[in-house]
């Protein structure tokens, strides 16, 4: 009985669905209820809201385009062309995801003095480059060696470039859609750049103000059109991705990077110029801010910077530890949940129903986190579930539910590489379902599997709204960080931000060094 | 069929468990929700913990990313409160909680000397340690653009292009303009804001952002709070303060106090009262006055550092009917939003 149960996928998928229901969907009920009422959309007749929504969509489109414009070359240069230090670039490219967009926006303002809507587009677009690069590089790694070799033989590097672009564009579009969603729901960065010069606002600010009204859930009404539009954008991205699957089988041996020949210097410069924009320049500015002060400040830059780091370690270390615990647990939940969802989605026939299911899975990511937090309070803060509400298990579960879609879609992208026959053979041989998933399907894709968990852990640690609203999540690095940011403790904020990024980045560096040492040893 | 690698390899739980369990503390004897700057309030909460021997769980609010924060959390948790005490860094949202039936009455003996205008007659909230709404300015920037002597003069052509303030959508700026609306009438204030928007004044996301812009030299003065001004000075910027509306025919400078309240049906009401007695003491006002945020004590008997300007002695404070101002805030929020979110 037990052995037949563990061979079947149904009990595991049912368990995954129940956990997803608890973690992701139940807290959304109060937020998403207005989607089914006419009332929420009636307000859109107001020209002011139409203008806000139109501007938000335009700015988000521009930011998403910028992220694609830089993310695609970054992915191709770092994954398909043999360049010096390309592996270091691959390592550094996701690093901006560890830093809050507001901190990066302040760094860009400090560097250039920029303001206005285009500054918001520039800053948020750069924040989205890692999403595009990440999904595009996964797609490139899925491309078969034969396709690349044929293109090189027939048409040389330019035809190879065309095949890369054809392979990359759907995934890049998917990454750009995520940038679009994050930009559309961000109001802190546009607000920051609207202080001087062009005064403008965005729809997310209207949503935020909705949450402040007497009626707790009136914010949900205001948010409904944005959630619906985000869901439509996401659906379109899925359609495009599904169509590309038919064109690219993705099976077989992965293609190796090609030599860049005499263009090596130029292409390296291009790659590092993108990295400078996305990461090195803003991080340099943030580092400078750890010791920056007015002309009447005591001490020199080094002493002030050292003080700021010491302060950050002293004040923030326990919060950082708690955030790490929450992030690791959220990542662990994801590592267990996401493979089942990814496998289930891969084995469903592509079509409208499958895409709608994926949109449903992505709903926590498409909905405002404030609403999710309030929903979690209304659903779980009841006498019967009081212990669960108060416990430190609730935040990682809710956070895992919110960021699960990122992990699932990343895994779907990679699991497509595994020949279906292999999974079928394992099923016929009576292999238990978890073993099929975790050994045969994820075994060769372990790096991506771990990356998906790490991505969720990072976003869980960065998440602010849920940290403020959920009891056990409140004593956290995010709350301390943003609390200090509000009160203009610039040195502390910069040092603590860098410290958080450094600690989150450390495992990646160790993994990189381990792989390199292993490579040297093997050769 | 071979297993390609070992993702199912037994993890080293002995190494990871201590990390995961590291901060799962014992059950709290008192839960405090706090909107004051964490770096200042946590010292005071720790001091109370040391003296009382109680295990206090403190939860902080954040405004930088404009979360809806503790007030909405308290409203959402109303049916089963999690907090015992709410320590707010301003007053309007506390009054909102009182109207929503979230707070419980408590007359702390420590608060007897606090002026009646900063206390609720029914005991639902008590004010202490305040911030003043002031002009922060720099004299070292080219052009010598001094701030106006009155808040209402900000939109005059000689001042407006050189100054900034936060949009009146959140925080103390929202409270400030709600007070003005209650005192001068909504039409006058809305008309003033309409003109201000087109006058060249800069409107930022918050007081700290406005202060930061002055420090960076984007404009020479801004309307902000005294704690933000203190942060600018502490960071080494050559800034000065001007307490506005000190003329005989002017209303005086607005003082916005911290407020503290006991939560109705709180899980630990007696411990909550003990904490309120401590928080509302002269000693805490003195600590907050000496701290980096330089909060202004409401009791003249509290010892303060020399550079702290005191109401009644160094400047004239505005008289405010807080209940009426909070009602005005609820009524004007949408008007302000329509003006500034477009």
Boltz contact constraints between the chains, C-beta under 6 A:
constraints:
  - contact:
      token1: [A, 48]
      token2: [B, 342]
      max_distance: 6.0
  - contact:
      token1: [A, 188]
      token2: [B, 65]
      max_distance: 6.0
  - contact:
      token1: [A, 191]
      token2: [B, 205]
      max_distance: 6.0
  - contact:
      token1: [A, 192]
      token2: [B, 205]
      max_distance: 6.0
  - contact:
      token1: [A, 195]
      token2: [B, 202]
      max_distance: 6.0
  - contact:
      token1: [A, 195]
      token2: [B, 204]
      max_distance: 6.0
  - contact:
      token1: [A, 195]
      token2: [B, 209]
      max_distance: 6.0
  - contact:
      token1: [A, 196]
      token2: [B, 202]
      max_distance: 6.0
  - contact:
      token1: [A, 196]
      token2: [B, 218]
      max_distance: 6.0
  - contact:
      token1: [A, 201]
      token2: [B, 341]
      max_distance: 6.0
  - contact:
      token1: [A, 205]
      token2: [B, 341]
      max_distance: 6.0
  - contact:
      token1: [A, 206]
      token2: [B, 341]
      max_distance: 6.0
  - contact:
      token1: [A, 208]
      token2: [B, 66]
      max_distance: 6.0
  - contact:
      token1: [A, 209]
      token2: [B, 337]
      max_distance: 6.0
  - contact:
      token1: [A, 211]
      token2: [B, 68]
      max_distance: 6.0
  - contact:
      token1: [A, 212]
      token2: [B, 68]
      max_distance: 6.0
  - contact:
      token1: [A, 216]
      token2: [B, 75]
      max_distance: 6.0
  - contact:
      token1: [A, 216]
      token2: [B, 76]
      max_distance: 6.0
  - contact:
      token1: [A, 293]
      token2: [B, 235]
      max_distance: 6.0
  - contact:
      token1: [A, 293]
      token2: [B, 236]
      max_distance: 6.0
  - contact:
      token1: [A, 294]
      token2: [B, 235]
      max_distance: 6.0
  - contact:
      token1: [A, 294]
      token2: [B, 236]
      max_distance: 6.0
  - contact:
      token1: [A, 294]
      token2: [B, 237]
      max_distance: 6.0
  - contact:
      token1: [A, 296]
      token2: [B, 236]
      max_distance: 6.0
  - contact:
      token1: [A, 296]
      token2: [B, 238]
      max_distance: 6.0
  - contact:
      token1: [A, 297]
      token2: [B, 236]
      max_distance: 6.0
  - contact:
      token1: [A, 321]
      token2: [B, 22]
      max_distance: 6.0
  - contact:
      token1: [A, 321]
      token2: [B, 23]
      max_distance: 6.0
  - contact:
      token1: [A, 322]
      token2: [B, 23]
      max_distance: 6.0
  - contact:
      token1: [A, 325]
      token2: [B, 20]
      max_distance: 6.0
  - contact:
      token1: [A, 370]
      token2: [B, 68]
      max_distance: 6.0
  - contact:
      token1: [A, 374]
      token2: [B, 76]
      max_distance: 6.0
  - contact:
      token1: [A, 377]
      token2: [B, 76]
      max_distance: 6.0
  - contact:
      token1: [A, 377]
      token2: [B, 77]
      max_distance: 6.0
  - contact:
      token1: [A, 381]
      token2: [B, 77]
      max_distance: 6.0
  - contact:
      token1: [A, 381]
      token2: [B, 80]
      max_distance: 6.0
  - contact:
      token1: [A, 392]
      token2: [B, 24]
      max_distance: 6.0
  - contact:
      token1: [A, 426]
      token2: [B, 1]
      max_distance: 6.0
  - contact:
      token1: [A, 438]
      token2: [B, 7]
      max_distance: 6.0
  - contact:
      token1: [A, 438]
      token2: [B, 8]
      max_distance: 6.0
  - contact:
      token1: [A, 439]
      token2: [B, 3]
      max_distance: 6.0
  - contact:
      token1: [A, 442]
      token2: [B, 7]
      max_distance: 6.0
  - contact:
      token1: [A, 443]
      token2: [B, 3]
      max_distance: 6.0
  - contact:
      token1: [A, 443]
      token2: [B, 4]
      max_distance: 6.0
  - contact:
      token1: [A, 443]
      token2: [B, 5]
      max_distance: 6.0
  - contact:
      token1: [A, 444]
      token2: [B, 4]
      max_distance: 6.0
  - contact:
      token1: [A, 446]
      token2: [B, 5]
      max_distance: 6.0
  - contact:
      token1: [A, 446]
      token2: [B, 7]
      max_distance: 6.0
  - contact:
      token1: [A, 464]
      token2: [B, 65]
      max_distance: 6.0
  - contact:
      token1: [A, 465]
      token2: [B, 67]
      max_distance: 6.0
  - contact:
      token1: [A, 468]
      token2: [B, 62]
      max_distance: 6.0
  - contact:
      token1: [A, 468]
      token2: [B, 67]
      max_distance: 6.0
  - contact:
      token1: [A, 468]
      token2: [B, 69]
      max_distance: 6.0
  - contact:
      token1: [A, 469]
      token2: [B, 73]
      max_distance: 6.0
  - contact:
      token1: [A, 471]
      token2: [B, 82]
      max_distance: 6.0
  - contact:
      token1: [A, 474]
      token2: [B, 59]
      max_distance: 6.0
  - contact:
      token1: [A, 479]
      token2: [B, 60]
      max_distance: 6.0
  - contact:
      token1: [A, 479]
      token2: [B, 62]
      max_distance: 6.0
  - contact:
      token1: [A, 482]
      token2: [B, 62]
      max_distance: 6.0
  - contact:
      token1: [A, 482]
      token2: [B, 64]
      max_distance: 6.0
  - contact:
      token1: [A, 482]
      token2: [B, 65]
      max_distance: 6.0
  - contact:
      token1: [A, 483]
      token2: [B, 38]
      max_distance: 6.0
  - contact:
      token1: [A, 483]
      token2: [B, 60]
      max_distance: 6.0
  - contact:
      token1: [A, 483]
      token2: [B, 62]
      max_distance: 6.0
  - contact:
      token1: [A, 485]
      token2: [B, 64]
      max_distance: 6.0
  - contact:
      token1: [A, 486]
      token2: [B, 63]
      max_distance: 6.0
  - contact:
      token1: [A, 486]
      token2: [B, 64]
      max_distance: 6.0
  - contact:
      token1: [A, 486]
      token2: [B, 208]
      max_distance: 6.0
  - contact:
      token1: [A, 487]
      token2: [B, 37]
      max_distance: 6.0
  - contact:
      token1: [A, 488]
      token2: [B, 208]
      max_distance: 6.0
  - contact:
      token1: [A, 488]
      token2: [B, 212]
      max_distance: 6.0
  - contact:
      token1: [A, 488]
      token2: [B, 231]
      max_distance: 6.0
